[in-house]
């Protein structure tokens, strides 16, 4: 394996100074980490080899380790680089809380992170301060209709904290790579295909091997059978010539629900920015939960139906697709089993599995899992704690919220349809827990 040449840092300017808001965010995370991981211990491992990914989770873990005395210069990140294209694969909705943890990992202002994600040409920030939901149904004339919409976070006027940012996932990963201390990591573009490959790259005598590849058996872990999946279709959007329609506003994240064929599909339409698609100012997604393995699913039919839902609902709220065949992505993602993940083998950390808190591509959880999981794993290593146990404990509330929403939409869809489709009052009652209750797991701390 060869070490890739150092990539130049971004030319967007010097780091912004820390503000009072960033100090509040970082102090809150410090307090959470101290409660989870008491200080005073000594690292068990002397180096870290991260296999695969080079996405948000990998760079978050590497960034926090790179600015520590114990691991600076002893972190290897190996795998193919993330290609930045207009196609918006993977999640594009980043909770405000995720931005807090990502900024903390690199110890840089949140505004700088968002600026790098949105690009220098975007005016303002692609941010939502309130979240609404409603049932959506196709009308007899072929046009989609939106039912009574009610806020489940942010109320009528919106929160005074960022609840959600929208941006291309690969650009988020690129922003993290640009802001970390590049001189304190070793970046290898060749993939790791075995434990022996990982050992050959280790810069220390007692390394920890972190698996962020899609191969759960890379380091010898077991792979339980897949019993549930999510399907999704998404694309970049912009406001049409007639402008936004109710219930959208410029700072609203809208989660339309569609009851179809025994499940409730969950949508997400958020403000969005992408320097590769500068005219795209919105992002639309529909996700379907399925209680079976991938071999029993007609993937093409399901993805096509989700595409029709995204485009139909987009039209109903005044949005239109942006170069749909270039920006769209549809696919299937396995979801982990319910409950806590199996233990990582000694000397390894199955971080991809651990940082997936419940059904992925669902309830906007993937980026949050990677942000918290990456920081917590790094802090556990620095402070001499077991990173597996620390990540499991840190993400337990998120896993519970995600799996409860999965249960509601996949197991009792008629009840969800009745509650949310009846009135704004019943919607607010139905969304009180865990959705409204979990505001602090969504919104930035300041």
N, C-alpha and C positions, 0 to 999 in steps of 0.2 A: 504493500500500500504506500501511496505517496501523499505527502502533505500538500494541500492546495495552496497556491500563492495567496497572500493576504489580500482580501478585498478592500477597496478604498471605502472610507466612511462616507456618509451622506454629506452633500455639499449644501445642506439647507441652513447652515449657520451654526453658531455656537449654542451650547445648551442654555436653556432659559433658567433664570434663578428660581430657587424654590420659593413658593409663596406661602401665605398662611394656610391656604386650602391644602397644599401638598404636605405641609407639616402636620396638619390634622389627620390626613389620610395615613401618612407613614406612622404617626404615633399610635393610631388605632391598630394598624397591622402589627407593630411592635408589641402592643399589649396582648393581642391574640396569640402571637408566637410565644411570648413569655408564659402565658397560661397553658399552652399546649406542650412547650418544650423548655423546661427549666434550664437555666444557664449553669455553667460550671463544669460540664463534662468535656472530655477530650475526644477528638475524632477517632473512630475505629478504623476507618479506611484512610489511605494516604493519597488516593487519586480516583478519578471517575472517568469511565469510558461510556459515552452515550451513543447507542446504536440506532440509526434510522431517524426518520422524521424530518429533522431540521425545520420543524414547524414551531408553533408558538410554545408548546410545552418544552421542547428541547432547548430553545434559546432562553426561556425563562429560567430553567434549572442552571444552564451554563452561565447566564448573566449573574445570578446571585452567587454562585461558587467562584466566579472569576474575580469578584471584588472582595473575596475573603483572603486573609493571610494564609489560611491553612491549605487552600486549594488553587490559588492563583498560579497559573502556569502548569497545572496538573489535571486539566480538564480536556478531554478529547471528544469532539463531536464528529461522528462519522456517518456518511450517507450522502445520497444524491441531493444537491441543492433543490430548494423549492423553486419551480419555474413561475415567474410572474407573467401571467397572461390575462386577457380580459375575461376569461371564463371564471365565474365566481363559484368554484368548487369549495366545499366545506362551509362551515358556518360563517356568516357575515355580520351577525348581530352580537356586539360585545357589550355586556353589562357594564354599567358604571363601576361596579365593584371589581370586575375583571381589570378595568383600566387602572384601578388603585394598585392591585397586586402586580401587574406588569410594570408599572412605573416604579414601584418599590424594588423590584428585582434589579433594575438598572440604576436605581437611585437618581432618576431624572424626573423633571416636571411632567405631570400628566398632559399639559397643553402641548409639550413638545412631541409626546407620543402620538397624540391625535393629529397634530400638524403633519407628521411624517406619514401617517396612514391616509389622510385626506388629500395630501398633496398641496403644494404652495399656491395653486390656482384657485382652490376652493375657498369661498368667502365664508367665514364663520366656522362652525363645527357641525358635523352630521349627528346631531344629538336629539334625543327624545327625553322629555321631562314628565310625560304621562303615558299610561298604557290603557287602551280600551279593548273591549271584546264585544262580539255579537255573532249570532248565527247568520250564515250566508247560504242562500239557496238559489238555484237556477230558476228563472221565471218562465212562464209559458211562451214568452216571445223570444226566448234564448238569451236574454240579458239577466245578469245576476242581480239579486235583491239582497240588501243588507237589513237585518232586523234591528230591534231596539239596541242601541250601543250604550254601554256603561263603562265608566272608568274603574279599573281594579288597582291601579296605582297612580298617584299624582292628582286625583280628584279633578275638579273642573279647571283649575288654573295651572296645574302642573306642580311638580316638586321643585324646591329650590336647589336640588342636587341633580346632576346628570343621572338618568336612569338607564339609558341605552345609547350606544354609539353604533353607527353602521359603516362598515368598510370591507374591502376584499380581504379574505383570510390570508392569502399569500403575501399581501402588502403588510398586514399586521406582523407576520413572521419576519418579513424583511426589515420592518422598523425596529424590531427587537434586536435583530442581528447588527444593525447599524449602530445602535446605542450602547451595546455591551462593550466591555473592555476587551477588544479584539487581541491585544497583546498578551492576555492571560489565558487564552484557550488555544488549542490545536484543532484546526478545521480541516477534516479529511473528506474528500469527495467520493472516495471509494466506499461501497457498502460493506458492512460486516455480515458475513454469512454463517458464522459459527462462533462458538465460545473461544476457539483457538485464535480466530481472527482478532477478537476483542483483546485477548491476552497479549497478542503481539503488539498492540498499540498502547498498552497500559504504560504510563510514565512513572508508575510507582511499584512497590513490591506488594502492596495489599490494596488492589483496586476494587471498586464497586462497578459492576457492569449493569447498565441501565438499558432496558429494552423499550424502545419507542417505535419499533417496526410493526408491520401488520402480521408478522409471524410470531404467534404466541409461544411457539416451541423453540425459538432461537437459542435460548439459554437453558432448555430442558424443562420448562414449566409444562403443566398439563393444559389441555384445551378442552373445556367442557362443551358438549353439543350446543349448538345455537337453537334456542327455543323461541326467540322473538326478534323481530327486525323492525326497522323504520325505513320507509321509502320517502323520497323527497324530490321536488323539482323547484328550481329557483332561477331568477334572472334579474338583471338590472332594469330599472324603471326610471321614468321621469314624469313630471306633471304634463298632462295633455293641454291642448290649446284652450280648453274651457276651464282650466285650473282645477284645484283639489275640490272634491266633493265630500260632504258629510259621510263618515265622522272624522276624516283626516284633517289635520292641521300640520303646519310646518314642523312642529315639535312633538308629534304624536306617534307612538308605536301602536299599530293596530293588529290585533290577533283575531282574525275571523275564524269561525269554526264551521265545518261542513259535516253534517251527519250523512254518511254514505255507507251502505253495505255492511252494517253491523259495527261501525266504529266512527269516532269523531276525528276527522282530519283537522290538524291545527295549523293555522297560517300565521305568518308574521310579515308585516309590511312596515318598514322603518326608514327614516332618513338615512342617506347613504352617500358616500363619496369615494371615488376611485380615480387616481391620476391618469390611469390608462383609458378611462371612459368619462371624460370630464363633463359630459352632458347628462350623465346618470346621477340623479339626486335622490332616488328611492331604490329600495330593494324589496323583492317579493318572494315568499317561500310558502309552500304547503307541504306538510309532513303527514304521513299515514302510519299509525301503529298496527302491526300485524302479529298475531299470536301463533307463529309457526316458524319453521326453518325456511331458509331461502329457496330450498329445492321445491317447495310446495306453492310458490308464488309465481304468477304471471307478471314478471317484472315490467315488461314492455307495456302491458295494458294498464297497470297501476300507475306507472310514471306518466303515461299519456293522459290519464284522468286527472292527475295532479297538475299537469301543465294547463289543462283546460280550466281548472279551478283558479290557478294563479292569474291567468290572463283575463278570465271572466270577472273576478273580483277586482283586479286592477282597473279594468274599464269602469266598473261600477263606482269606484271612488276617485275617478279622474286621473288615472295613471295610464301610461302606455309603455310598452317594452322598448328597450334600447338595444338595437342590433341583436335581436333575440338569439339567433343561431350562434353568435360569437360569445355572448355573455352567459347563456343558460347552462345549467347542469342538472341532470337527473340521475338518480341512482338509488342503491340499496345499501344499508349499513346494518351489520349485526349489532344487537343490543346485548349487554351483559345480563347474566342471570340476576334474579332478585337477591338482595342481601349483600353482605360483605364479600369482597373478592377473596379467592384462595391466596395463601401465602406465597410470597416470592421465595425462590430457592436461595439457600445461603450464598452470600457474595453477589447476589443479583437483585435488581429491583424492576418488577414488571410495571413500569410507570404508565405505559399506554393503557393498560387494563385498570389500574388504580385511579387514573385521572378521568375515567369515564363514569361519572356518578349517575348511573341509571341509564335509561334509553337515550342513546346519542342522537344528535340532530333533533332534539326534542326539548322543549322548555328552555331553549337558549342556554344549554348547560356546558357544551364542550369547551369553549374558551375559558369559562370560569373554572372548570375542573383542571385544565392545563395550567392556568395562572396560579391558582392556589396550590395545586399539586407540585408544580415546579419549585415554588418558593419554599413550601413546607419541607419537601424532600431535601433541598439544599440546606435549610436551617437545621434539620435533624442531623445531617452529616457533619455540619460545622460544630454542633453542640454535643455530638457523641450519642445521639439517640437512634433508634431503629427507624429508618425512613418509611418502611412499609406501614408500620403501626401508626406513625404520625400522619401520613397521607390519608389512611382509612378513617382515622378519627376526625381529621379536619374536614373531610368531605361527607361525613355521615349525614348532616342536616340536608345538604344539597341532594344526596342520593334519596333521602326520604321524600323530599318535595317532588323530585322528578318521578319517582316510582308511584307516588300517590296520584299524580296527574295522569300517568300511563294507565293506572287501574281505572280511573274515572272514564277516560276516553276509549279504552279498549274493552272494558268489562261492563260498564253501565252507561253506554252512549245515549240510550233513550232518556235516561234521567237528566243527563247533561243537556241534551237538546231541549227538554221540557223546561228546565230551570233557566237556561240562558236565553232561550227563544221566547219566553213569555213576556217579560218586562224588564225595565232597567232595575227595579227593586229586586226581583228574583235573581237577576244577574249578579248584583252586588253581594247578595247573600251567598250565592253559589261560589263566588270567587273569593270570599273572605279568607278561607283557609284551603290551601297554603298560599294562594296567590297574593292577595293583599297583605297578609301577615308577613310574607317573606320580603317586604320592601328592602330591608337592610341587606338582604342577600343579592339584591339587584342593583340598588343605587350606590353611586359613589358616596363616600363618607362625608364629603364636603363639596 
